[in-house]
Amino acid sequence: MDTPFSTLIRTASHEQHTEAETSTFMGDLLGGALGVEAYARYTEQLWFVYRALEADAEKLALDPVAGPFVQSELLRLPELERDLAHLRGPDWRASTSALPATEEYAARVAECAATWPAGYVAHHYTRYLGDLSGGQIIRDKAERTWGFSRKGDGVRFYVFEQVTNPAAFKRGYRELLDAIAVDDLEKQRVIAECKRAFALNTAVFAALGDEFSSAA
């Protein structure tokens, strides 16, 4: 029996996934060595990435490859903007800036969204399944470290109110991956793009680490 694609993509990208999860910046942030400013700066970077990820969601919803993955309950941009208004104030857009690594990441996401639906799925998978899993650890740490209300302003990005059963939702998402409408060669390209997505994410962590290295 052939290995399910969801298993292939998870195992093939495990090394890159681990590297992203164990970055110095994220370790310092979750370990309490960095202040809320570092958390706010990280949230800013997420906004640029998710703006690229969700800008063409309506159009991609009609695509035979990417369409099944575009689900309204996953969209994060409104929650990110609410968090940034809480963290930075109502004029947060005026002071928000993308790091060069974030610009590269967002540009690649936008490129895939515009020209390569299967590549877009690679970025969709790495982001949203991560948010539903490890993102909950970040939320819990942020609430306890900086006093945000439970699932309230400041951590709403990590709260999927419309996903009532995350475990079941993730199972369904993996079934979508297993049924993705591409051939085996394209699946290998998607796996490579998944690895690239994790590497781009790791580069953002490294840039944030450099920015806040003196604070840790």
NUKOLMAR-996677 format. One record per residue (C-alpha): x, y, z; residue in one letter; residue number from 1. Coordinates in pm, 1 decimal, padded with zeros to 6 digits, always signed. Example, Ala and Ser with C-alpha at 12.3 -4.5 7.8 and 13.67 -1.06 7.14 Angstrom:
2
@c1->+01230.0&c2->-00450.0&c3->+00780.0&residu->A&num->1
@c1->+01367.0&c2->-00106.0&c3->+00714.0&residu->S&num->2
***
This chain:
216
@c1->+00000.0&c2->+00000.0&c3->+00000.0&residu->M&num->1
@c1->+00133.3&c2->+00342.9&c3->-00093.8&residu->D&num->2
@c1->+00226.6&c2->+00575.0&c3->+00192.1&residu->T&num->3
@c1->-00038.9&c2->+00847.5&c3->+00236.2&residu->P&num->4
@c1->+00074.8&c2->+01185.7&c3->+00111.8&residu->F&num->5
@c1->+00003.3&c2->+01345.1&c3->+00449.6&residu->S&num->6
@c1->+00255.4&c2->+01104.1&c3->+00602.9&residu->T&num->7
@c1->+00512.5&c2->+01167.4&c3->+00330.5&residu->L&num->8
@c1->+00494.1&c2->+01544.8&c3->+00366.7&residu->I&num->9
@c1->+00515.7&c2->+01528.1&c3->+00746.2&residu->R&num->10
@c1->+00811.6&c2->+01291.7&c3->+00758.3&residu->T&num->11
@c1->+01000.6&c2->+01457.2&c3->+00471.6&residu->A&num->12
@c1->+00981.9&c2->+01798.6&c3->+00637.1&residu->S&num->13
@c1->+01042.4&c2->+01680.0&c3->+00993.7&residu->H&num->14
@c1->+01398.2&c2->+01809.7&c3->+01011.8&residu->E&num->15
@c1->+01302.2&c2->+02156.8&c3->+00887.1&residu->Q&num->16
@c1->+00999.2&c2->+02160.6&c3->+01115.9&residu->H&num->17
@c1->+01213.6&c2->+02078.1&c3->+01418.5&residu->T&num->18
@c1->+01466.1&c2->+02346.3&c3->+01325.3&residu->E&num->19
@c1->+01189.5&c2->+02607.3&c3->+01314.7&residu->A&num->20
@c1->+01037.7&c2->+02494.1&c3->+01644.1&residu->E&num->21
@c1->+01371.5&c2->+02495.4&c3->+01826.6&residu->T&num->22
@c1->+01495.5&c2->+02834.9&c3->+01708.2&residu->S&num->23
@c1->+01678.5&c2->+03044.5&c3->+01965.5&residu->T&num->24
@c1->+01427.0&c2->+03326.9&c3->+01933.8&residu->F&num->25
@c1->+01126.0&c2->+03103.2&c3->+01997.0&residu->M&num->26
@c1->+01304.8&c2->+02933.5&c3->+02285.1&residu->G&num->27
@c1->+01383.9&c2->+03269.2&c3->+02445.3&residu->D&num->28
@c1->+01031.8&c2->+03397.7&c3->+02381.9&residu->L&num->29
@c1->+00855.5&c2->+03096.4&c3->+02530.6&residu->L&num->30
@c1->+01110.5&c2->+03069.4&c3->+02808.5&residu->G&num->31
@c1->+01030.8&c2->+03417.7&c3->+02933.0&residu->G&num->32
@c1->+01369.8&c2->+03567.1&c3->+02846.7&residu->A&num->33
@c1->+01210.7&c2->+03821.5&c3->+02611.9&residu->L&num->34
@c1->+00946.9&c2->+04081.8&c3->+02684.6&residu->G&num->35
@c1->+00611.0&c2->+04152.7&c3->+02528.4&residu->V&num->36
@c1->+00779.0&c2->+04378.7&c3->+02270.2&residu->E&num->37
@c1->+00939.7&c2->+04071.9&c3->+02110.4&residu->A&num->38
@c1->+00601.8&c2->+03898.2&c3->+02105.9&residu->Y&num->39
@c1->+00443.5&c2->+04203.0&c3->+01942.0&residu->A&num->40
@c1->+00721.9&c2->+04220.7&c3->+01683.0&residu->R&num->41
@c1->+00671.5&c2->+03852.7&c3->+01601.3&residu->Y&num->42
@c1->+00297.2&c2->+03912.1&c3->+01564.7&residu->T&num->43
@c1->+00374.2&c2->+04191.5&c3->+01317.9&residu->E&num->44
@c1->+00573.9&c2->+03953.2&c3->+01102.4&residu->Q&num->45
@c1->+00289.4&c2->+03703.2&c3->+01104.7&residu->L&num->46
@c1->+00057.0&c2->+03972.0&c3->+00971.9&residu->W&num->47
@c1->+00266.0&c2->+04018.7&c3->+00658.2&residu->F&num->48
@c1->+00278.6&c2->+03644.0&c3->+00594.6&residu->V&num->49
@c1->-00093.4&c2->+03590.1&c3->+00647.5&residu->Y&num->50
@c1->-00183.5&c2->+03891.4&c3->+00438.5&residu->R&num->51
@c1->-00005.5&c2->+03718.0&c3->+00151.3&residu->A&num->52
@c1->-00158.4&c2->+03381.6&c3->+00238.5&residu->L&num->53
@c1->-00516.2&c2->+03507.0&c3->+00252.7&residu->E&num->54
@c1->-00521.0&c2->+03787.7&c3->-00006.5&residu->A&num->55
@c1->-00623.3&c2->+03551.3&c3->-00288.5&residu->D&num->56
@c1->-00814.8&c2->+03302.5&c3->-00076.7&residu->A&num->57
@c1->-01146.7&c2->+03377.6&c3->-00244.5&residu->E&num->58
@c1->-01001.7&c2->+03314.3&c3->-00589.3&residu->K&num->59
@c1->-00808.4&c2->+03005.8&c3->-00478.3&residu->L&num->60
@c1->-01123.5&c2->+02858.7&c3->-00326.4&residu->A&num->61
@c1->-01235.7&c2->+02789.7&c3->-00683.8&residu->L&num->62
@c1->-00914.3&c2->+02608.8&c3->-00779.1&residu->D&num->63
@c1->-00939.7&c2->+02226.2&c3->-00806.0&residu->P&num->64
@c1->-00607.1&c2->+02174.4&c3->-00623.2&residu->V&num->65
@c1->-00600.8&c2->+02450.4&c3->-00361.9&residu->A&num->66
@c1->-00975.1&c2->+02498.9&c3->-00326.7&residu->G&num->67
@c1->-01050.0&c2->+02216.4&c3->-00079.7&residu->P&num->68
@c1->-00794.9&c2->+02360.6&c3->+00164.1&residu->F&num->69
@c1->-00933.3&c2->+02715.2&c3->+00165.5&residu->V&num->70
@c1->-01172.3&c2->+02701.7&c3->+00459.2&residu->Q&num->71
@c1->-01316.6&c2->+03013.3&c3->+00619.8&residu->S&num->72
@c1->-01275.1&c2->+02881.1&c3->+00973.7&residu->E&num->73
@c1->-00897.7&c2->+02893.8&c3->+00931.7&residu->L&num->74
@c1->-00861.5&c2->+03255.7&c3->+00818.0&residu->L&num->75
@c1->-00641.8&c2->+03448.0&c3->+01061.4&residu->R&num->76
@c1->-00602.0&c2->+03801.8&c3->+00929.2&residu->L&num->77
@c1->-00891.8&c2->+03963.4&c3->+01121.4&residu->P&num->78
@c1->-00767.8&c2->+03808.9&c3->+01446.6&residu->E&num->79
@c1->-00411.0&c2->+03920.2&c3->+01380.7&residu->L&num->80
@c1->-00528.7&c2->+04275.0&c3->+01320.8&residu->E&num->81
@c1->-00726.9&c2->+04273.4&c3->+01642.7&residu->R&num->82
@c1->-00420.9&c2->+04146.3&c3->+01830.4&residu->D&num->83
@c1->-00199.9&c2->+04415.6&c3->+01678.9&residu->L&num->84
@c1->-00449.9&c2->+04686.9&c3->+01772.0&residu->A&num->85
@c1->-00428.3&c2->+04558.3&c3->+02128.8&residu->H&num->86
@c1->-00048.9&c2->+04530.2&c3->+02126.3&residu->L&num->87
@c1->+00035.8&c2->+04845.7&c3->+01931.2&residu->R&num->88
@c1->-00271.1&c2->+05066.8&c3->+01953.6&residu->G&num->89
@c1->-00524.5&c2->+05175.5&c3->+01691.6&residu->P&num->90
@c1->-00256.0&c2->+05322.3&c3->+01463.2&residu->D&num->91
@c1->-00054.6&c2->+05000.3&c3->+01452.1&residu->W&num->92
@c1->-00035.8&c2->+04997.9&c3->+01071.9&residu->R&num->93
@c1->+00171.5&c2->+05318.2&c3->+01071.7&residu->A&num->94
@c1->+00449.6&c2->+05161.7&c3->+01278.3&residu->S&num->95
@c1->+00441.6&c2->+04803.3&c3->+01152.2&residu->T&num->96
@c1->+00735.1&c2->+04694.4&c3->+00937.4&residu->S&num->97
@c1->+00842.6&c2->+04367.8&c3->+00779.2&residu->A&num->98
@c1->+01191.1&c2->+04231.9&c3->+00830.9&residu->L&num->99
@c1->+01375.1&c2->+04146.0&c3->+00505.6&residu->P&num->100
@c1->+01332.3&c2->+03776.4&c3->+00586.6&residu->A&num->101
@c1->+00959.6&c2->+03832.4&c3->+00630.2&residu->T&num->102
@c1->+00939.2&c2->+04017.0&c3->+00299.8&residu->E&num->103
@c1->+01103.1&c2->+03719.3&c3->+00128.9&residu->E&num->104
@c1->+00866.7&c2->+03475.3&c3->+00299.7&residu->Y&num->105
@c1->+00554.3&c2->+03676.5&c3->+00214.3&residu->A&num->106
@c1->+00671.0&c2->+03726.3&c3->-00143.7&residu->A&num->107
@c1->+00712.6&c2->+03351.7&c3->-00192.2&residu->R&num->108
@c1->+00367.9&c2->+03282.9&c3->-00048.5&residu->V&num->109
@c1->+00216.9&c2->+03545.7&c3->-00278.8&residu->A&num->110
@c1->+00401.3&c2->+03401.2&c3->-00577.8&residu->E&num->111
@c1->+00265.1&c2->+03053.6&c3->-00510.7&residu->C&num->112
@c1->-00085.0&c2->+03189.8&c3->-00452.6&residu->A&num->113
@c1->-00073.1&c2->+03366.8&c3->-00787.9&residu->A&num->114
@c1->+00099.6&c2->+03106.1&c3->-01003.4&residu->T&num->115
@c1->+00116.2&c2->+02763.0&c3->-00838.9&residu->W&num->116
@c1->-00185.7&c2->+02635.7&c3->-00641.4&residu->P&num->117
@c1->-00011.1&c2->+02315.9&c3->-00527.9&residu->A&num->118
@c1->+00279.7&c2->+02520.6&c3->-00392.2&residu->G&num->119
@c1->+00028.0&c2->+02738.0&c3->-00211.2&residu->Y&num->120
@c1->-00103.1&c2->+02423.1&c3->-00041.5&residu->V&num->121
@c1->+00248.5&c2->+02360.4&c3->+00096.4&residu->A&num->122
@c1->+00246.1&c2->+02699.9&c3->+00267.1&residu->H&num->123
@c1->-00114.8&c2->+02660.5&c3->+00376.6&residu->H&num->124
@c1->-00029.8&c2->+02327.8&c3->+00540.8&residu->Y&num->125
@c1->+00282.0&c2->+02446.6&c3->+00721.6&residu->T&num->126
@c1->+00109.0&c2->+02753.5&c3->+00862.4&residu->R&num->127
@c1->-00242.3&c2->+02650.7&c3->+00958.0&residu->Y&num->128
@c1->-00171.5&c2->+02303.5&c3->+01093.3&residu->L&num->129
@c1->+00109.9&c2->+02457.1&c3->+01294.9&residu->G&num->130
@c1->-00127.8&c2->+02719.9&c3->+01431.6&residu->D&num->131
@c1->-00373.0&c2->+02451.7&c3->+01538.0&residu->L&num->132
@c1->-00096.8&c2->+02250.6&c3->+01706.9&residu->S&num->133
@c1->+00214.6&c2->+02424.6&c3->+01837.4&residu->G&num->134
@c1->+00043.7&c2->+02761.0&c3->+01820.7&residu->G&num->135
@c1->-00161.3&c2->+02663.9&c3->+02123.5&residu->Q&num->136
@c1->+00158.6&c2->+02634.9&c3->+02327.1&residu->I&num->137
@c1->+00248.8&c2->+02991.8&c3->+02227.6&residu->I&num->138
@c1->-00096.5&c2->+03114.5&c3->+02327.3&residu->R&num->139
@c1->-00077.3&c2->+02950.2&c3->+02669.0&residu->D&num->140
@c1->+00271.7&c2->+03090.1&c3->+02733.7&residu->K&num->141
@c1->+00169.7&c2->+03438.0&c3->+02621.1&residu->A&num->142
@c1->-00134.7&c2->+03439.3&c3->+02847.7&residu->E&num->143
@c1->+00066.8&c2->+03331.9&c3->+03148.5&residu->R&num->144
@c1->+00376.0&c2->+03544.2&c3->+03076.7&residu->T&num->145
@c1->+00218.3&c2->+03874.3&c3->+02975.9&residu->W&num->146
@c1->-00123.2&c2->+03852.2&c3->+03136.1&residu->G&num->147
@c1->-00343.8&c2->+03842.4&c3->+02827.5&residu->F&num->148
@c1->-00700.8&c2->+03736.2&c3->+02893.0&residu->S&num->149
@c1->-00754.4&c2->+03370.0&c3->+02813.0&residu->R&num->150
@c1->-00822.0&c2->+03348.6&c3->+02439.5&residu->K&num->151
@c1->-00863.9&c2->+03727.1&c3->+02438.5&residu->G&num->152
@c1->-00706.4&c2->+04028.7&c3->+02272.8&residu->D&num->153
@c1->-00337.3&c2->+03972.9&c3->+02213.6&residu->G&num->154
@c1->-00369.2&c2->+03599.7&c3->+02149.4&residu->V&num->155
@c1->-00676.3&c2->+03581.9&c3->+01925.4&residu->R&num->156
@c1->-00460.5&c2->+03471.9&c3->+01634.4&residu->F&num->157
@c1->-00424.4&c2->+03133.5&c3->+01805.9&residu->Y&num->158
@c1->-00796.1&c2->+03095.7&c3->+01882.0&residu->V&num->159
@c1->-00996.9&c2->+02908.4&c3->+01618.3&residu->F&num->160
@c1->-01348.3&c2->+02969.7&c3->+01741.5&residu->E&num->161
@c1->-01507.2&c2->+02793.0&c3->+01445.7&residu->Q&num->162
@c1->-01293.5&c2->+02479.2&c3->+01483.3&residu->V&num->163
@c1->-01480.2&c2->+02303.5&c3->+01762.0&residu->T&num->164
@c1->-01278.6&c2->+01980.2&c3->+01743.8&residu->N&num->165
@c1->-00916.7&c2->+02054.0&c3->+01642.3&residu->P&num->166
@c1->-00813.0&c2->+01687.3&c3->+01641.7&residu->A&num->167
@c1->-01095.5&c2->+01593.3&c3->+01405.8&residu->A&num->168
@c1->-01028.9&c2->+01896.9&c3->+01190.2&residu->F&num->169
@c1->-00662.1&c2->+01805.3&c3->+01151.7&residu->K&num->170
@c1->-00759.4&c2->+01449.6&c3->+01058.6&residu->R&num->171
@c1->-00988.6&c2->+01588.8&c3->+00791.0&residu->G&num->172
@c1->-00713.5&c2->+01818.3&c3->+00666.1&residu->Y&num->173
@c1->-00474.4&c2->+01525.0&c3->+00632.5&residu->R&num->174
@c1->-00741.6&c2->+01339.0&c3->+00435.8&residu->E&num->175
@c1->-00752.8&c2->+01637.0&c3->+00198.8&residu->L&num->176
@c1->-00375.9&c2->+01609.9&c3->+00157.0&residu->L&num->177
@c1->-00405.8&c2->+01240.0&c3->+00082.4&residu->D&num->178
@c1->-00663.8&c2->+01318.3&c3->-00186.3&residu->A&num->179
@c1->-00483.9&c2->+01617.9&c3->-00340.4&residu->I&num->180
@c1->-00546.9&c2->+01630.9&c3->-00714.4&residu->A&num->181
@c1->-00186.1&c2->+01617.6&c3->-00839.2&residu->V&num->182
@c1->+00043.0&c2->+01345.1&c3->-00970.1&residu->D&num->183
@c1->+00340.2&c2->+01192.7&c3->-00788.1&residu->D&num->184
@c1->+00594.3&c2->+01429.2&c3->-00943.2&residu->L&num->185
@c1->+00393.0&c2->+01729.6&c3->-00833.8&residu->E&num->186
@c1->+00365.4&c2->+01581.9&c3->-00485.0&residu->K&num->187
@c1->+00745.2&c2->+01577.8&c3->-00464.7&residu->Q&num->188
@c1->+00748.9&c2->+01943.7&c3->-00565.9&residu->R&num->189
@c1->+00495.3&c2->+02019.2&c3->-00292.8&residu->V&num->190
@c1->+00714.3&c2->+01841.9&c3->-00037.6&residu->I&num->191
@c1->+01012.8&c2->+02049.6&c3->-00149.8&residu->A&num->192
@c1->+00804.9&c2->+02366.0&c3->-00115.4&residu->E&num->193
@c1->+00697.7&c2->+02258.4&c3->+00231.3&residu->C&num->194
@c1->+01062.8&c2->+02233.0&c3->+00329.9&residu->K&num->195
@c1->+01120.8&c2->+02576.0&c3->+00178.8&residu->R&num->196
@c1->+00830.0&c2->+02717.0&c3->+00380.8&residu->A&num->197
@c1->+00981.7&c2->+02594.0&c3->+00705.4&residu->F&num->198
@c1->+01320.5&c2->+02736.2&c3->+00602.7&residu->A&num->199
@c1->+01163.9&c2->+03075.3&c3->+00530.2&residu->L&num->200
@c1->+00993.4&c2->+03067.3&c3->+00867.5&residu->N&num->201
@c1->+01320.8&c2->+02976.1&c3->+01037.6&residu->T&num->202
@c1->+01489.2&c2->+03272.0&c3->+00866.0&residu->A&num->203
@c1->+01228.4&c2->+03504.5&c3->+01018.2&residu->V&num->204
@c1->+01300.9&c2->+03357.7&c3->+01362.0&residu->F&num->205
@c1->+01673.8&c2->+03410.8&c3->+01305.5&residu->A&num->206
@c1->+01616.5&c2->+03773.8&c3->+01207.9&residu->A&num->207
@c1->+01399.1&c2->+03830.4&c3->+01513.5&residu->L&num->208
@c1->+01666.2&c2->+03660.7&c3->+01724.0&residu->G&num->209
@c1->+01926.7&c2->+03903.8&c3->+01591.9&residu->D&num->210
@c1->+01698.1&c2->+04198.7&c3->+01666.7&residu->E&num->211
@c1->+01636.1&c2->+04092.0&c3->+02025.5&residu->F&num->212
@c1->+01964.7&c2->+03916.2&c3->+02104.0&residu->S&num->213
@c1->+02071.4&c2->+04177.1&c3->+02359.7&residu->S&num->214
@c1->+01744.7&c2->+04142.4&c3->+02550.4&residu->A&num->215
@c1->+01768.5&c2->+03767.6&c3->+02617.2&residu->A&num->216
***
